[in-house]
Amino acid sequence: MKRRHIVIACVFTAFAVSSAAPIAAVAEPSCTDWMDQGDGTSWKECVNDDGSQHCYKISNATGSTAYEVSCSE
């Protein structure tokens, strides 16, 4: 019984220490709303905290998947 209390105390302590550990903040990129291109597709631009730019295109058809494209398109 005493061993069980020790195990529970160790688990609780490990959880408390890991919960108090700082977590690295990872910011989400800042993105525009989807912009309809008038040709059956939409486009959006995202910029990360480091200034890197990523652009995405998607078909306006239901169930389509966005894919990364050149931002100079």
N, CA, C and O atoms as a Tripos MOL2 file, in Angstrom:
@<TRIPOS>MOLECULE
protein
  292   291    73     0     0
PROTEIN
NO_CHARGES

@<TRIPOS>ATOM
      1 N           0.8240   -1.1880    0.0000 N.3       1 MET1
      2 CA          0.0000    0.0000    0.0000 C.3       1 MET1
      3 C           0.8720    1.2580    0.0000 C.2       1 MET1
      4 O           0.5880    2.2300   -0.7010 O.2       1 MET1
      5 N           1.9520    1.2160    0.8120 N.am      2 LYS2
      6 CA          2.8290    2.3780    0.8740 C.3       2 LYS2
      7 C           3.5010    2.6220   -0.4800 C.2       2 LYS2
      8 O           3.6910    3.7670   -0.8920 O.2       2 LYS2
      9 N           3.8570    1.5350   -1.1600 N.am      3 ARG3
     10 CA          4.5000    1.6740   -2.4710 C.3       3 ARG3
     11 C           3.5420    2.3530   -3.4600 C.2       3 ARG3
     12 O           3.9770    3.1660   -4.2750 O.2       3 ARG3
     13 N           2.2660    2.0320   -3.3970 N.am      4 ARG4
     14 CA          1.2730    2.6400   -4.2780 C.3       4 ARG4
     15 C           1.2110    4.1510   -4.0360 C.2       4 ARG4
     16 O           1.1140    4.9190   -4.9930 O.2       4 ARG4
     17 N           1.2630    4.5810   -2.7930 N.am      5 HIS5
     18 CA          1.2360    6.0060   -2.4690 C.3       5 HIS5
     19 C           2.4660    6.7170   -3.0340 C.2       5 HIS5
     20 O           2.3770    7.8500   -3.5070 O.2       5 HIS5
     21 N           3.6050    6.0430   -2.9800 N.am      6 ILE6
     22 CA          4.8370    6.6300   -3.5070 C.3       6 ILE6
     23 C           4.7350    6.7850   -5.0200 C.2       6 ILE6
     24 O           5.1200    7.8200   -5.5650 O.2       6 ILE6
     25 N           4.2190    5.7620   -5.7020 N.am      7 VAL7
     26 CA          4.0720    5.8150   -7.1550 C.3       7 VAL7
     27 C           3.1150    6.9380   -7.5330 C.2       7 VAL7
     28 O           3.3960    7.7030   -8.4560 O.2       7 VAL7
     29 N           2.0020    7.0440   -6.8420 N.am      8 ILE8
     30 CA          1.0320    8.1040   -7.1230 C.3       8 ILE8
     31 C           1.6660    9.4690   -6.8920 C.2       8 ILE8
     32 O           1.4610   10.3840   -7.6890 O.2       8 ILE8
     33 N           2.4230    9.6200   -5.8260 N.am      9 ALA9
     34 CA          3.0780   10.8910   -5.5360 C.3       9 ALA9
     35 C           4.0880   11.2430   -6.6310 C.2       9 ALA9
     36 O           4.1930   12.4050   -7.0230 O.2       9 ALA9
     37 N           4.8210   10.2610   -7.1200 N.am     10 CYS10
     38 CA          5.7970   10.5080   -8.1860 C.3      10 CYS10
     39 C           5.1030   10.9190   -9.4800 C.2      10 CYS10
     40 O           5.5490   11.8410  -10.1630 O.2      10 CYS10
     41 N           4.0220   10.2420   -9.8100 N.am     11 VAL11
     42 CA          3.2800   10.5800  -11.0240 C.3      11 VAL11
     43 C           2.7080   11.9940  -10.9070 C.2      11 VAL11
     44 O           2.7960   12.7830  -11.8480 O.2      11 VAL11
     45 N           2.1320   12.3060   -9.7680 N.am     12 PHE12
     46 CA          1.5660   13.6360   -9.5510 C.3      12 PHE12
     47 C           2.6510   14.7010   -9.6560 C.2      12 PHE12
     48 O           2.4340   15.7390  -10.2820 O.2      12 PHE12
     49 N           3.8130   14.4630   -9.0560 N.am     13 THR13
     50 CA          4.9210   15.4160   -9.1030 C.3      13 THR13
     51 C           5.4130   15.6020  -10.5350 C.2      13 THR13
     52 O           5.6670   16.7290  -10.9600 O.2      13 THR13
     53 N           5.5500   14.5120  -11.2790 N.am     14 ALA14
     54 CA          6.0060   14.6060  -12.6710 C.3      14 ALA14
     55 C           5.0090   15.4050  -13.4980 C.2      14 ALA14
     56 O           5.4070   16.2210  -14.3300 O.2      14 ALA14
     57 N           3.7180   15.1800  -13.2770 N.am     15 PHE15
     58 CA          2.6970   15.9300  -14.0050 C.3      15 PHE15
     59 C           2.7640   17.4070  -13.6460 C.2      15 PHE15
     60 O           2.6830   18.2620  -14.5280 O.2      15 PHE15
     61 N           2.9090   17.7170  -12.3650 N.am     16 ALA16
     62 CA          2.9520   19.1150  -11.9250 C.3      16 ALA16
     63 C           4.1630   19.8360  -12.5130 C.2      16 ALA16
     64 O           4.0530   20.9880  -12.9320 O.2      16 ALA16
     65 N           5.3020   19.1750  -12.5450 N.am     17 VAL17
     66 CA          6.5160   19.7850  -13.0810 C.3      17 VAL17
     67 C           6.3740   19.9910  -14.5880 C.2      17 VAL17
     68 O           6.7360   21.0500  -15.1000 O.2      17 VAL17
     69 N           5.8540   18.9970  -15.3000 N.am     18 SER18
     70 CA          5.7220   19.1350  -16.7520 C.3      18 SER18
     71 C           4.6740   20.1780  -17.1130 C.2      18 SER18
     72 O           4.7940   20.8400  -18.1440 O.2      18 SER18
     73 N           3.6520   20.3350  -16.2830 N.am     19 SER19
     74 CA          2.6270   21.3420  -16.5490 C.3      19 SER19
     75 C           3.1550   22.7490  -16.3350 C.2      19 SER19
     76 O           2.6800   23.6940  -16.9660 O.2      19 SER19
     77 N           4.1300   22.8980  -15.4560 N.am     20 ALA20
     78 CA          4.6820   24.2150  -15.1520 C.3      20 ALA20
     79 C           5.7960   24.6080  -16.1120 C.2      20 ALA20
     80 O           6.2210   25.7640  -16.1330 O.2      20 ALA20
     81 N           6.2730   23.6490  -16.9100 N.am     21 ALA21
     82 CA          7.3690   23.9380  -17.8320 C.3      21 ALA21
     83 C           6.9040   24.9170  -18.9040 C.2      21 ALA21
     84 O           5.7760   24.8200  -19.3880 O.2      21 ALA21
     85 N           7.7650   25.8570  -19.2740 N.am     22 PRO22
     86 CA          7.3750   26.8150  -20.3190 C.3      22 PRO22
     87 C           7.1820   26.1200  -21.6570 C.2      22 PRO22
     88 O           7.9220   25.1960  -21.9950 O.2      22 PRO22
     89 N           6.2140   26.5520  -22.3970 N.am     23 ILE23
     90 CA          5.9310   25.9910  -23.7060 C.3      23 ILE23
     91 C           6.3120   27.0370  -24.7480 C.2      23 ILE23
     92 O           5.9280   28.2030  -24.6470 O.2      23 ILE23
     93 N           7.0710   26.6040  -25.7440 N.am     24 ALA24
     94 CA          7.4830   27.5330  -26.7900 C.3      24 ALA24
     95 C           6.2590   28.0030  -27.5620 C.2      24 ALA24
     96 O           5.4470   27.1930  -28.0090 O.2      24 ALA24
     97 N           6.1360   29.2900  -27.7120 N.am     25 ALA25
     98 CA          5.0000   29.8430  -28.4380 C.3      25 ALA25
     99 C           5.2600   29.7670  -29.9330 C.2      25 ALA25
    100 O           6.2790   30.2470  -30.4300 O.2      25 ALA25
    101 N           4.3340   29.1650  -30.6270 N.am     26 VAL26
    102 CA          4.4280   29.0790  -32.0710 C.3      26 VAL26
    103 C           3.2360   29.8390  -32.6300 C.2      26 VAL26
    104 O           2.0890   29.4140  -32.4870 O.2      26 VAL26
    105 N           3.5150   30.9450  -33.2540 N.am     27 ALA27
    106 CA          2.4450   31.7840  -33.7720 C.3      27 ALA27
    107 C           1.9220   31.2270  -35.0890 C.2      27 ALA27
    108 O           2.6780   30.7040  -35.9070 O.2      27 ALA27
    109 N           0.6370   31.3500  -35.2680 N.am     28 GLU28
    110 CA          0.0260   30.9810  -36.5320 C.3      28 GLU28
    111 C           0.3470   32.0670  -37.5560 C.2      28 GLU28
    112 O           0.4790   33.2380  -37.1980 O.2      28 GLU28
    113 N           0.4710   31.6900  -38.8130 N.am     29 PRO29
    114 CA          0.7200   32.7150  -39.8190 C.3      29 PRO29
    115 C          -0.4840   33.6500  -39.9520 C.2      29 PRO29
    116 O          -1.6190   33.2630  -39.6730 O.2      29 PRO29
    117 N          -0.2260   34.8550  -40.3720 N.am     30 SER30
    118 CA         -1.2820   35.8210  -40.6240 C.3      30 SER30
    119 C          -1.7150   35.6510  -42.0790 C.2      30 SER30
    120 O          -0.9030   35.7980  -42.9920 O.2      30 SER30
    121 N          -2.9920   35.3410  -42.2940 N.am     31 CYS31
    122 CA         -3.4740   35.0500  -43.6460 C.3      31 CYS31
    123 C          -4.6340   35.9510  -44.0350 C.2      31 CYS31
    124 O          -5.4340   36.3690  -43.1990 O.2      31 CYS31
    125 N          -4.7020   36.2370  -45.3320 N.am     32 THR32
    126 CA         -5.8600   36.9460  -45.8740 C.3      32 THR32
    127 C          -7.0250   35.9590  -45.9250 C.2      32 THR32
    128 O          -6.8310   34.7520  -45.7820 O.2      32 THR32
    129 N          -8.2170   36.4720  -46.1250 N.am     33 ASP33
    130 CA         -9.3610   35.6020  -46.3990 C.3      33 ASP33
    131 C          -9.1870   35.0370  -47.8100 C.2      33 ASP33
    132 O          -8.4130   35.5670  -48.6070 O.2      33 ASP33
    133 N          -9.9140   33.9540  -48.1110 N.am     34 TRP34
    134 CA         -9.8900   33.4270  -49.4730 C.3      34 TRP34
    135 C         -10.4750   34.4750  -50.4070 C.2      34 TRP34
    136 O         -11.5340   35.0350  -50.1270 O.2      34 TRP34
    137 N          -9.7910   34.7420  -51.5170 N.am     35 MET35
    138 CA        -10.2370   35.7240  -52.5000 C.3      35 MET35
    139 C         -10.6290   34.9990  -53.7900 C.2      35 MET35
    140 O          -9.8050   34.3220  -54.4040 O.2      35 MET35
    141 N         -11.8990   35.1480  -54.1950 N.am     36 ASP36
    142 CA        -12.4030   34.5120  -55.4040 C.3      36 ASP36
    143 C         -11.7350   35.1450  -56.6210 C.2      36 ASP36
    144 O         -11.7020   36.3680  -56.7590 O.2      36 ASP36
    145 N         -11.2050   34.3010  -57.4990 N.am     37 GLN37
    146 CA        -10.4800   34.7900  -58.6660 C.3      37 GLN37
    147 C         -11.3740   34.9130  -59.9040 C.2      37 GLN37
    148 O         -10.9090   35.3820  -60.9430 O.2      37 GLN37
    149 N         -12.6340   34.5050  -59.8200 N.am     38 GLY38
    150 CA        -13.5440   34.6130  -60.9510 C.3      38 GLY38
    151 C         -13.3750   33.5250  -62.0000 C.2      38 GLY38
    152 O         -14.0600   33.5380  -63.0220 O.2      38 GLY38
    153 N         -12.4740   32.5900  -61.7590 N.am     39 ASP39
    154 CA        -12.2470   31.5070  -62.7290 C.3      39 ASP39
    155 C         -12.5220   30.1330  -62.1110 C.2      39 ASP39
    156 O         -12.0500   29.1120  -62.6120 O.2      39 ASP39
    157 N         -13.2870   30.1220  -61.0210 N.am     40 GLY40
    158 CA        -13.5830   28.8550  -60.3420 C.3      40 GLY40
    159 C         -12.5770   28.4900  -59.2740 C.2      40 GLY40
    160 O         -12.6370   27.3960  -58.7140 O.2      40 GLY40
    161 N         -11.6420   29.3980  -58.9820 N.am     41 THR41
    162 CA        -10.6450   29.1620  -57.9370 C.3      41 THR41
    163 C         -10.6140   30.3440  -56.9750 C.2      41 THR41
    164 O         -11.0930   31.4360  -57.2810 O.2      41 THR41
    165 N         -10.0370   30.0930  -55.8030 N.am     42 SER42
    166 CA         -9.7950   31.1600  -54.8260 C.3      42 SER42
    167 C          -8.3370   31.0980  -54.4070 C.2      42 SER42
    168 O          -7.6720   30.0790  -54.5940 O.2      42 SER42
    169 N          -7.8440   32.1880  -53.8420 N.am     43 TRP43
    170 CA         -6.4300   32.3440  -53.5210 C.3      43 TRP43
    171 C          -6.3130   33.0610  -52.1900 C.2      43 TRP43
    172 O          -7.1360   33.9230  -51.8790 O.2      43 TRP43
    173 N          -5.2910   32.7150  -51.3860 N.am     44 LYS44
    174 CA         -4.9960   33.4690  -50.1690 C.3      44 LYS44
    175 C          -3.4980   33.5330  -49.9480 C.2      44 LYS44
    176 O          -2.7390   32.6930  -50.4330 O.2      44 LYS44
    177 N          -3.0920   34.5510  -49.2030 N.am     45 GLU45
    178 CA         -1.6790   34.7940  -48.9040 C.3      45 GLU45
    179 C          -1.4900   34.7470  -47.3910 C.2      45 GLU45
    180 O          -2.2940   35.3030  -46.6420 O.2      45 GLU45
    181 N          -0.4300   34.0840  -46.9460 N.am     46 CYS46
    182 CA         -0.0980   34.0040  -45.5260 C.3      46 CYS46
    183 C           1.3340   34.4880  -45.3210 C.2      46 CYS46
    184 O           2.2050   34.2370  -46.1540 O.2      46 CYS46
    185 N           1.5740   35.1860  -44.2060 N.am     47 VAL47
    186 CA          2.9030   35.6610  -43.8590 C.3      47 VAL47
    187 C           3.2230   35.1760  -42.4560 C.2      47 VAL47
    188 O           2.4490   35.3980  -41.5250 O.2      47 VAL47
    189 N           4.3650   34.5120  -42.3040 N.am     48 ASN48
    190 CA          4.8120   34.0240  -40.9970 C.3      48 ASN48
    191 C           5.4840   35.1450  -40.2140 C.2      48 ASN48
    192 O           5.7870   36.2000  -40.7710 O.2      48 ASN48
    193 N           5.7180   34.9180  -38.9230 N.am     49 ASP49
    194 CA          6.3950   35.9070  -38.0750 C.3      49 ASP49
    195 C           7.7620   36.3010  -38.6140 C.2      49 ASP49
    196 O           8.2110   37.4290  -38.4160 O.2      49 ASP49
    197 N           8.4300   35.3580  -39.3060 N.am     50 ASP50
    198 CA          9.7630   35.6590  -39.8390 C.3      50 ASP50
    199 C           9.6980   36.3940  -41.1850 C.2      50 ASP50
    200 O          10.7340   36.6610  -41.7940 O.2      50 ASP50
    201 N           8.4880   36.7200  -41.6460 N.am     51 GLY51
    202 CA          8.3270   37.4580  -42.8840 C.3      51 GLY51
    203 C           8.2050   36.5950  -44.1280 C.2      51 GLY51
    204 O           7.9680   37.1090  -45.2210 O.2      51 GLY51
    205 N           8.3650   35.2780  -43.9680 N.am     52 SER52
    206 CA          8.2400   34.4120  -45.1420 C.3      52 SER52
    207 C           6.7840   34.3820  -45.6090 C.2      52 SER52
    208 O           5.8530   34.3710  -44.8040 O.2      52 SER52
    209 N           6.6190   34.3710  -46.9030 N.am     53 GLN53
    210 CA          5.3110   34.5040  -47.5340 C.3      53 GLN53
    211 C           4.9300   33.1820  -48.2040 C.2      53 GLN53
    212 O           5.7610   32.5610  -48.8660 O.2      53 GLN53
    213 N           3.6910   32.7560  -48.0360 N.am     54 HIS54
    214 CA          3.1840   31.5330  -48.6500 C.3      54 HIS54
    215 C           1.8040   31.8330  -49.2300 C.2      54 HIS54
    216 O           0.9770   32.4780  -48.5840 O.2      54 HIS54
    217 N           1.5660   31.3650  -50.4400 N.am     55 CYS55
    218 CA          0.2770   31.5890  -51.0970 C.3      55 CYS55
    219 C          -0.3490   30.2480  -51.4310 C.2      55 CYS55
    220 O           0.3470   29.2710  -51.7090 O.2      55 CYS55
    221 N          -1.6720   30.2150  -51.3990 N.am     56 TYR56
    222 CA         -2.4170   28.9800  -51.5970 C.3      56 TYR56
    223 C          -3.5530   29.2150  -52.5780 C.2      56 TYR56
    224 O          -4.1370   30.2980  -52.6340 O.2      56 TYR56
    225 N          -3.8520   28.1780  -53.3500 N.am     57 LYS57
    226 CA         -4.9310   28.2250  -54.3220 C.3      57 LYS57
    227 C          -5.8350   27.0180  -54.0790 C.2      57 LYS57
    228 O          -5.3610   25.9560  -53.6740 O.2      57 LYS57
    229 N          -7.1350   27.1810  -54.3240 N.am     58 ILE58
    230 CA         -8.0770   26.0870  -54.1500 C.3      58 ILE58
    231 C          -9.1910   26.2260  -55.1740 C.2      58 ILE58
    232 O          -9.5870   27.3370  -55.5280 O.2      58 ILE58
    233 N          -9.6880   25.1040  -55.6420 N.am     59 SER59
    234 CA        -10.8580   25.1150  -56.5140 C.3      59 SER59
    235 C         -12.0660   25.4450  -55.6450 C.2      59 SER59
    236 O         -12.1280   25.0280  -54.4880 O.2      59 SER59
    237 N         -13.0080   26.1750  -56.1820 N.am     60 ASN60
    238 CA        -14.2010   26.5230  -55.4190 C.3      60 ASN60
    239 C         -15.1870   25.3570  -55.3100 C.2      60 ASN60
    240 O         -16.2280   25.4880  -54.6670 O.2      60 ASN60
    241 N         -14.8690   24.2210  -55.9310 N.am     61 ALA61
    242 CA        -15.7280   23.0440  -55.8590 C.3      61 ALA61
    243 C         -15.6950   22.4540  -54.4470 C.2      61 ALA61
    244 O         -14.6520   22.4370  -53.7940 O.2      61 ALA61
    245 N         -16.8470   21.9740  -53.9890 N.am     62 THR62
    246 CA        -16.9520   21.3610  -52.6670 C.3      62 THR62
    247 C         -15.9670   20.2010  -52.5390 C.2      62 THR62
    248 O         -15.8430   19.3770  -53.4450 O.2      62 THR62
    249 N         -15.2720   20.1450  -51.4110 N.am     63 GLY63
    250 CA        -14.3400   19.0520  -51.1250 C.3      63 GLY63
    251 C         -12.9490   19.2440  -51.6920 C.2      63 GLY63
    252 O         -12.1200   18.3400  -51.5840 O.2      63 GLY63
    253 N         -12.6650   20.3790  -52.2870 N.am     64 SER64
    254 CA        -11.3400   20.6360  -52.8630 C.3      64 SER64
    255 C         -10.2950   20.8250  -51.7650 C.2      64 SER64
    256 O         -10.6200   21.1920  -50.6360 O.2      64 SER64
    257 N          -9.0490   20.5710  -52.1140 N.am     65 THR65
    258 CA         -7.9340   20.7300  -51.2010 C.3      65 THR65
    259 C          -7.0400   21.8590  -51.6930 C.2      65 THR65
    260 O          -6.7010   21.9230  -52.8750 O.2      65 THR65
    261 N          -6.6620   22.7430  -50.7850 N.am     66 ALA66
    262 CA         -5.7760   23.8560  -51.1280 C.3      66 ALA66
    263 C          -4.3660   23.3370  -51.3440 C.2      66 ALA66
    264 O          -3.9530   22.3470  -50.7400 O.2      66 ALA66
    265 N          -3.6350   24.0180  -52.2130 N.am     67 TYR67
    266 CA         -2.2380   23.6770  -52.4450 C.3      67 TYR67
    267 C          -1.4370   24.9640  -52.5700 C.2      67 TYR67
    268 O          -1.9470   26.0030  -52.9890 O.2      67 TYR67
    269 N          -0.1570   24.8620  -52.1910 N.am     68 GLU68
    270 CA          0.7000   26.0490  -52.2100 C.3      68 GLU68
    271 C           1.1180   26.3790  -53.6420 C.2      68 GLU68
    272 O           1.4590   25.4990  -54.4320 O.2      68 GLU68
    273 N           1.0800   27.6660  -53.9440 N.am     69 VAL69
    274 CA          1.4820   28.1610  -55.2680 C.3      69 VAL69
    275 C           2.4640   29.3090  -55.0880 C.2      69 VAL69
    276 O           2.6530   29.8030  -53.9760 O.2      69 VAL69
    277 N           3.0800   29.7260  -56.1660 N.am     70 SER70
    278 CA          3.9680   30.8720  -56.1390 C.3      70 SER70
    279 C           3.1570   32.1410  -55.8420 C.2      70 SER70
    280 O           2.0730   32.3230  -56.3960 O.2      70 SER70
    281 N           3.6620   32.9940  -54.9940 N.am     71 CYS71
    282 CA          2.9570   34.2220  -54.6480 C.3      71 CYS71
    283 C           3.0120   35.2500  -55.7740 C.2      71 CYS71
    284 O           2.3260   36.2700  -55.7070 O.2      71 CYS71
    285 N           3.8060   35.0040  -56.7940 N.am     72 SER72
    286 CA          3.9010   35.9620  -57.8990 C.3      72 SER72
    287 C           2.9320   35.6260  -59.0340 C.2      72 SER72
    288 O           2.9730   36.2590  -60.0900 O.2      72 SER72
    289 N           2.0600   34.6340  -58.8250 N.am     73 GLU73
    290 CA          1.0970   34.2410  -59.8530 C.3      73 GLU73
    291 C           0.1310   35.3310  -60.1550 C.2      73 GLU73
    292 O          -0.7470   35.1610  -61.0000 O.2      73 GLU73
@<TRIPOS>BOND
     1     1     2 1
     2     2     3 1
     3     3     4 2
     4     3     5 am
     5     5     6 1
     6     6     7 1
     7     7     8 2
     8     7     9 am
     9     9    10 1
    10    10    11 1
    11    11    12 2
    12    11    13 am
    13    13    14 1
    14    14    15 1
    15    15    16 2
    16    15    17 am
    17    17    18 1
    18    18    19 1
    19    19    20 2
    20    19    21 am
    21    21    22 1
    22    22    23 1
    23    23    24 2
    24    23    25 am
    25    25    26 1
    26    26    27 1
    27    27    28 2
    28    27    29 am
    29    29    30 1
    30    30    31 1
    31    31    32 2
    32    31    33 am
    33    33    34 1
    34    34    35 1
    35    35    36 2
    36    35    37 am
    37    37    38 1
    38    38    39 1
    39    39    40 2
    40    39    41 am
    41    41    42 1
    42    42    43 1
    43    43    44 2
    44    43    45 am
    45    45    46 1
    46    46    47 1
    47    47    48 2
    48    47    49 am
    49    49    50 1
    50    50    51 1
    51    51    52 2
    52    51    53 am
    53    53    54 1
    54    54    55 1
    55    55    56 2
    56    55    57 am
    57    57    58 1
    58    58    59 1
    59    59    60 2
    60    59    61 am
    61    61    62 1
    62    62    63 1
    63    63    64 2
    64    63    65 am
    65    65    66 1
    66    66    67 1
    67    67    68 2
    68    67    69 am
    69    69    70 1
    70    70    71 1
    71    71    72 2
    72    71    73 am
    73    73    74 1
    74    74    75 1
    75    75    76 2
    76    75    77 am
    77    77    78 1
    78    78    79 1
    79    79    80 2
    80    79    81 am
    81    81    82 1
    82    82    83 1
    83    83    84 2
    84    83    85 am
    85    85    86 1
    86    86    87 1
    87    87    88 2
    88    87    89 am
    89    89    90 1
    90    90    91 1
    91    91    92 2
    92    91    93 am
    93    93    94 1
    94    94    95 1
    95    95    96 2
    96    95    97 am
    97    97    98 1
    98    98    99 1
    99    99   100 2
   100    99   101 am
   101   101   102 1
   102   102   103 1
   103   103   104 2
   104   103   105 am
   105   105   106 1
   106   106   107 1
   107   107   108 2
   108   107   109 am
   109   109   110 1
   110   110   111 1
   111   111   112 2
   112   111   113 am
   113   113   114 1
   114   114   115 1
   115   115   116 2
   116   115   117 am
   117   117   118 1
   118   118   119 1
   119   119   120 2
   120   119   121 am
   121   121   122 1
   122   122   123 1
   123   123   124 2
   124   123   125 am
   125   125   126 1
   126   126   127 1
   127   127   128 2
   128   127   129 am
   129   129   130 1
   130   130   131 1
   131   131   132 2
   132   131   133 am
   133   133   134 1
   134   134   135 1
   135   135   136 2
   136   135   137 am
   137   137   138 1
   138   138   139 1
   139   139   140 2
   140   139   141 am
   141   141   142 1
   142   142   143 1
   143   143   144 2
   144   143   145 am
   145   145   146 1
   146   146   147 1
   147   147   148 2
   148   147   149 am
   149   149   150 1
   150   150   151 1
   151   151   152 2
   152   151   153 am
   153   153   154 1
   154   154   155 1
   155   155   156 2
   156   155   157 am
   157   157   158 1
   158   158   159 1
   159   159   160 2
   160   159   161 am
   161   161   162 1
   162   162   163 1
   163   163   164 2
   164   163   165 am
   165   165   166 1
   166   166   167 1
   167   167   168 2
   168   167   169 am
   169   169   170 1
   170   170   171 1
   171   171   172 2
   172   171   173 am
   173   173   174 1
   174   174   175 1
   175   175   176 2
   176   175   177 am
   177   177   178 1
   178   178   179 1
   179   179   180 2
   180   179   181 am
   181   181   182 1
   182   182   183 1
   183   183   184 2
   184   183   185 am
   185   185   186 1
   186   186   187 1
   187   187   188 2
   188   187   189 am
   189   189   190 1
   190   190   191 1
   191   191   192 2
   192   191   193 am
   193   193   194 1
   194   194   195 1
   195   195   196 2
   196   195   197 am
   197   197   198 1
   198   198   199 1
   199   199   200 2
   200   199   201 am
   201   201   202 1
   202   202   203 1
   203   203   204 2
   204   203   205 am
   205   205   206 1
   206   206   207 1
   207   207   208 2
   208   207   209 am
   209   209   210 1
   210   210   211 1
   211   211   212 2
   212   211   213 am
   213   213   214 1
   214   214   215 1
   215   215   216 2
   216   215   217 am
   217   217   218 1
   218   218   219 1
   219   219   220 2
   220   219   221 am
   221   221   222 1
   222   222   223 1
   223   223   224 2
   224   223   225 am
   225   225   226 1
   226   226   227 1
   227   227   228 2
   228   227   229 am
   229   229   230 1
   230   230   231 1
   231   231   232 2
   232   231   233 am
   233   233   234 1
   234   234   235 1
   235   235   236 2
   236   235   237 am
   237   237   238 1
   238   238   239 1
   239   239   240 2
   240   239   241 am
   241   241   242 1
   242   242   243 1
   243   243   244 2
   244   243   245 am
   245   245   246 1
   246   246   247 1
   247   247   248 2
   248   247   249 am
   249   249   250 1
   250   250   251 1
   251   251   252 2
   252   251   253 am
   253   253   254 1
   254   254   255 1
   255   255   256 2
   256   255   257 am
   257   257   258 1
   258   258   259 1
   259   259   260 2
   260   259   261 am
   261   261   262 1
   262   262   263 1
   263   263   264 2
   264   263   265 am
   265   265   266 1
   266   266   267 1
   267   267   268 2
   268   267   269 am
   269   269   270 1
   270   270   271 1
   271   271   272 2
   272   271   273 am
   273   273   274 1
   274   274   275 1
   275   275   276 2
   276   275   277 am
   277   277   278 1
   278   278   279 1
   279   279   280 2
   280   279   281 am
   281   281   282 1
   282   282   283 1
   283   283   284 2
   284   283   285 am
   285   285   286 1
   286   286   287 1
   287   287   288 2
   288   287   289 am
   289   289   290 1
   290   290   291 1
   291   291   292 2
@<TRIPOS>SUBSTRUCTURE
     1 MET1         2 RESIDUE 1 A MET
     2 LYS2         6 RESIDUE 1 A LYS
     3 ARG3        10 RESIDUE 1 A ARG
     4 ARG4        14 RESIDUE 1 A ARG
     5 HIS5        18 RESIDUE 1 A HIS
     6 ILE6        22 RESIDUE 1 A ILE
     7 VAL7        26 RESIDUE 1 A VAL
     8 ILE8        30 RESIDUE 1 A ILE
     9 ALA9        34 RESIDUE 1 A ALA
    10 CYS10       38 RESIDUE 1 A CYS
    11 VAL11       42 RESIDUE 1 A VAL
    12 PHE12       46 RESIDUE 1 A PHE
    13 THR13       50 RESIDUE 1 A THR
    14 ALA14       54 RESIDUE 1 A ALA
    15 PHE15       58 RESIDUE 1 A PHE
    16 ALA16       62 RESIDUE 1 A ALA
    17 VAL17       66 RESIDUE 1 A VAL
    18 SER18       70 RESIDUE 1 A SER
    19 SER19       74 RESIDUE 1 A SER
    20 ALA20       78 RESIDUE 1 A ALA
    21 ALA21       82 RESIDUE 1 A ALA
    22 PRO22       86 RESIDUE 1 A PRO
    23 ILE23       90 RESIDUE 1 A ILE
    24 ALA24       94 RESIDUE 1 A ALA
    25 ALA25       98 RESIDUE 1 A ALA
    26 VAL26      102 RESIDUE 1 A VAL
    27 ALA27      106 RESIDUE 1 A ALA
    28 GLU28      110 RESIDUE 1 A GLU
    29 PRO29      114 RESIDUE 1 A PRO
    30 SER30      118 RESIDUE 1 A SER
    31 CYS31      122 RESIDUE 1 A CYS
    32 THR32      126 RESIDUE 1 A THR
    33 ASP33      130 RESIDUE 1 A ASP
    34 TRP34      134 RESIDUE 1 A TRP
    35 MET35      138 RESIDUE 1 A MET
    36 ASP36      142 RESIDUE 1 A ASP
    37 GLN37      146 RESIDUE 1 A GLN
    38 GLY38      150 RESIDUE 1 A GLY
    39 ASP39      154 RESIDUE 1 A ASP
    40 GLY40      158 RESIDUE 1 A GLY
    41 THR41      162 RESIDUE 1 A THR
    42 SER42      166 RESIDUE 1 A SER
    43 TRP43      170 RESIDUE 1 A TRP
    44 LYS44      174 RESIDUE 1 A LYS
    45 GLU45      178 RESIDUE 1 A GLU
    46 CYS46      182 RESIDUE 1 A CYS
    47 VAL47      186 RESIDUE 1 A VAL
    48 ASN48      190 RESIDUE 1 A ASN
    49 ASP49      194 RESIDUE 1 A ASP
    50 ASP50      198 RESIDUE 1 A ASP
    51 GLY51      202 RESIDUE 1 A GLY
    52 SER52      206 RESIDUE 1 A SER
    53 GLN53      210 RESIDUE 1 A GLN
    54 HIS54      214 RESIDUE 1 A HIS
    55 CYS55      218 RESIDUE 1 A CYS
    56 TYR56      222 RESIDUE 1 A TYR
    57 LYS57      226 RESIDUE 1 A LYS
    58 ILE58      230 RESIDUE 1 A ILE
    59 SER59      234 RESIDUE 1 A SER
    60 ASN60      238 RESIDUE 1 A ASN
    61 ALA61      242 RESIDUE 1 A ALA
    62 THR62      246 RESIDUE 1 A THR
    63 GLY63      250 RESIDUE 1 A GLY
    64 SER64      254 RESIDUE 1 A SER
    65 THR65      258 RESIDUE 1 A THR
    66 ALA66      262 RESIDUE 1 A ALA
    67 TYR67      266 RESIDUE 1 A TYR
    68 GLU68      270 RESIDUE 1 A GLU
    69 VAL69      274 RESIDUE 1 A VAL
    70 SER70      278 RESIDUE 1 A SER
    71 CYS71      282 RESIDUE 1 A CYS
    72 SER72      286 RESIDUE 1 A SER
    73 GLU73      290 RESIDUE 1 A GLU
